[in-house]
Amino acid sequence: MRRWRHQDFGCWRVGLVASMPRVDCPECGVVVARVPWAEPGSRFTRDFEAECAWLMGVANRKTVSGFLHVAWRAAGDIARRVADRLRTAMPSPFDGLTAIGVDGTSHRKGHTYITVVVGHERHRVVWAHDGYGGDVFDLFFRRLAEERKASIRVVAGDGARWIDSCVAAHCPNAERVLDGFHIVSWMTGALDQVRRRLWNQARRAGNEEVTKRMRGVKHAVLKNPDDPTDRQNDALGAIRNTDPKGRLYRAWQLKELLRTLLRHPLDQARGELDHWVFRASRSRIPEIVELSEKIRRRRPDILRTIRPGYPNARLEASDNRIKAAIRMAYGFHHVDNLIALTMLRCGGLDMHLPQPAI
């Protein structure tokens, strides 16, 4: 006798109980017979799994576990089974791909990543795999036929060289585009390095006033000035006199110039980008000078980012949705379950609640 958990009826728990015969399969050996209401190896009915997967797509972990009275580890296995079942019933997600975005997202401490490919046309995740780097991205292109590779015209992502090498090997006619989020993140990273270096210098010199100012402006210099708090406004006003040479203030100005020029028309941004590289290369700030060389090297890719028609903001929005799914998947023991939850929430799978039989 075996038992499967079914959808609850009000406050009553419902289960299906059946006597399961064992069959001798010529290929698999002696196995338990398949039943029409549940997947092999599952302790839940398909209707219950469909309800759980639908709820995982619209609610948080606490709601799913509390409403359905199911362990979160079991919910991860349910997500994997439902995602596999929905993918087999839908057309290939690789059909009609012309513009894609690729990014690596960490899902656990210790630099553990998953690589995610987003299709810009439908604004959904089309492929995800455990790992990070050129070898993993190469697995995506191996899934594509030659005509599908030839149809890809735009590949957006950060400035990683493994993306460039894979695109050159599999899609030589595709244009490489850098998304604006990562371009600005280069500058914010360099700005934070400048702040930490100046803070350490002031701390070693025993200058307590400058050390206190440096510690207080950390979030003010990294945050966009569109919506600062009153305390951050005061910190920004004191940046000019933070260090004698005004290096932190000049680095913050360059960060804002780079962020705003990405929103300008292409003809205007082309001249502003050249002016930015000129100022940054002569700023005498080591971190900014090093970044200016990188910006100069990736200038054609950055200009393609500014060119109209390349939906880089969609990649940033997808990144936020993917990160929300990863945070929700905290507690899953297998990365395949995490990827399945990501596909359920961001992959455009056709999820519906079980309908009553008429």
Sequence and secondary structure as in RCSB ss.txt:
>XXXX:A:sequence
MRRWRHQDFGCWRVGLVASMPRVDCPECGVVVARVPWAEPGSRFTRDFEAECAWLMGVANRKTVSGFLHVAWRAA
GDIARRVADRLRTAMPSPFDGLTAIGVDGTSHRKGHTYITVVVGHERHRVVWAHDGYGGDVFDLFFRRLAEERKA
SIRVVAGDGARWIDSCVAAHCPNAERVLDGFHIVSWMTGALDQVRRRLWNQARRAGNEEVTKRMRGVKHAVLKNP
DDPTDRQNDALGAIRNTDPKGRLYRAWQLKELLRTLLRHPLDQARGELDHWVFRASRSRIPEIVELSEKIRRRRP
DILRTIRPGYPNARLEASDNRIKAAIRMAYGFHHVDNLIALTMLRCGGLDMHLPQPAI
>XXXX:A:secstr
 EEEE   BTTB  EEEE   EEEETTTEEEE   TTS TT SB HHHHHHHHHHHHHS HHHHHHHHT  HHHH
HHHHHHHHHHHHHHS  TTTT  EEEEEEEEEETTTEEEEEEEETTTTEEEEEEES SHHHHHHHHHTS HHHHH
H  EEEE S HHHHHHHHHH TTSEEEE HHHHHHHHHHHHHHHHHHHHHHHHHTT HHHHHHHHHTHHHHHS T
TS  HHHHHHHHTGGGTSTT HHHHHHHHHHHHHHHTTS HHHHHHHHHHHHHHHHTS  HHHHHHHHHHHHTHH
HHHHHHSTT  HHHHHHHHHHHHHHHHHTTT S HHHHHHHHHHHHS           
